[in-house]
Amino acid sequence: MYILPIEIINSLLDKFTFEYTEGSGRRMSNAHHILANMLLVLGKKRIAFLLQPIDYQDKRICKKILDLVLGTDQFIASETSQGYLITLNNRAHIDFIMEKDLDDDRELGLVLSYPCAGDLLSLEELERYGYRRQIGSANHIVTRSNQGDVMSNVCSSEENEVRFIEYFNDISNYISTVTQNKIELEYFMSRRRHV
């Protein structure tokens, strides 16, 4: 398990503690969910995470967060159609990502280390099967301090829900350990049925 010295974690916590407004209009007290994602990539619990400008009302906040992330020289960012894909500046991660079609939801899900990658149906699949909504459950991992989204994934089966919960338990323990409980994660799920 890769653990940064607590002095560095505390310094990063301070840098990621600022208020901003999400794209949805919700006030956020900090960006600790971004830091949690950085720690998950550093600890090789995720291959990459996505920073999406649409999540921020003020584009300058997105730029500030991107600059903070890239100020930690272990990371690189690639611009995609959905935002900035952030991963380690590491040949294995870069090669893995380069082999994937990032416009394909399943392959992007694999890059983002989603436990249920590929369970989210495309609009074409929804229409083909005659569904108006996704089947299964929407699973979310958020930071306890501000409910900032660390990861959200649709799971279409109970087996995949179990995989998601196991993944949550693993990364939750990891984040609590490396931050000495300064960042804690929560999990919640909502069921979805087709209509």
Backbone hydrogen bonds, N-H to C=O, Kabsch-Sander energy under -0.5 kcal/mol:
donor,donor_aa,acceptor,acceptor_aa,energy
3,I,1,M,-0.5
8,I,5,P,-0.9
9,I,5,P,-1.9
10,N,6,I,-2.9
11,S,7,E,-2.0
12,L,8,I,-2.5
13,L,9,I,-2.8
14,D,10,N,-2.1
15,K,11,S,-1.9
16,F,12,L,-2.0
17,T,14,D,-1.2
18,F,16,F,-0.9
20,Y,28,M,-1.8
22,E,26,R,-3.0
23,G,55,D,-1.6
25,G,22,E,-1.7
28,M,20,Y,-3.2
31,A,16,F,-3.4
34,I,31,A,-1.1
35,L,31,A,-1.5
36,A,32,H,-2.6
37,N,33,H,-1.7
38,M,34,I,-2.3
39,L,35,L,-2.6
40,L,36,A,-2.1
41,V,37,N,-2.1
42,L,38,M,-2.8
43,G,39,L,-2.5
44,K,41,V,-1.4
45,K,40,L,-3.2
46,R,40,L,-1.4
48,A,111,V,-0.8
49,F,86,I,-2.0
51,L,84,Y,-2.9
52,Q,50,L,-0.6
55,D,52,Q,-2.1
56,Y,53,P,-1.9
57,Q,21,T,-2.0
58,D,21,T,-0.5
59,K,57,Q,-0.7
61,I,58,D,-1.6
62,C,58,D,-1.0
63,K,59,K,-2.1
64,K,60,R,-2.4
65,I,61,I,-2.8
66,L,62,C,-2.8
67,D,63,K,-2.7
68,L,64,K,-2.3
69,V,65,I,-2.7
70,L,66,L,-2.8
71,G,67,D,-1.3
72,T,69,V,-1.3
73,D,71,G,-0.9
75,F,72,T,-2.1
76,I,87,T,-2.4
78,S,85,L,-2.3
80,T,83,G,-3.9
83,G,80,T,-0.6
84,Y,51,L,-3.0
85,L,78,S,-3.2
85,L,83,G,-0.6
86,I,49,F,-3.2
86,I,84,Y,-0.6
87,T,76,I,-2.1
88,L,47,I,-0.6
89,N,74,Q,-3.7
90,N,88,L,-2.2
94,I,90,N,-2.6
95,D,91,R,-2.8
96,F,92,A,-2.2
97,I,93,H,-2.4
98,M,94,I,-2.5
99,E,95,D,-1.3
100,K,97,I,-1.6
102,L,100,K,-0.9
104,D,101,D,-2.0
105,D,103,D,-0.6
108,L,104,D,-2.8
109,G,105,D,-2.4
110,L,106,R,-1.8
111,V,107,E,-2.0
112,L,108,L,-2.3
113,S,110,L,-1.2
114,Y,109,G,-2.9
117,A,114,Y,-1.4
119,D,116,C,-2.4
121,L,119,D,-0.6
126,L,122,S,-2.4
127,E,123,L,-2.2
128,R,124,E,-2.6
129,Y,125,E,-2.5
130,G,126,L,-0.6
130,G,127,E,-0.7
131,Y,126,L,-2.7
136,G,192,R,-1.9
137,S,155,C,-2.8
138,A,190,S,-3.1
139,N,137,S,-0.6
139,N,153,N,-2.6
140,H,188,F,-2.7
141,I,151,M,-3.0
142,V,186,E,-2.3
143,T,148,G,-1.9
144,R,184,E,-3.2
147,Q,143,T,-2.2
150,V,141,I,-2.9
151,M,141,I,-1.9
153,N,139,N,-2.5
155,C,137,S,-2.8
161,E,157,S,-2.0
162,V,158,E,-2.3
163,R,159,E,-1.8
164,F,160,N,-2.3
165,I,161,E,-2.6
166,E,162,V,-2.6
167,Y,163,R,-2.3
168,F,164,F,-2.7
169,N,165,I,-2.6
170,D,166,E,-2.1
171,I,167,Y,-2.8
172,S,168,F,-3.0
173,N,169,N,-2.0
174,Y,170,D,-2.0
175,I,171,I,-2.9
176,S,172,S,-2.4
177,T,173,N,-2.3
178,V,174,Y,-2.9
179,T,175,I,-2.0
180,Q,177,T,-0.9
181,N,176,S,-2.7
182,K,179,T,-0.9
186,E,142,V,-2.8
188,F,140,H,-1.9
190,S,138,A,-2.1
192,R,136,G,-4.5
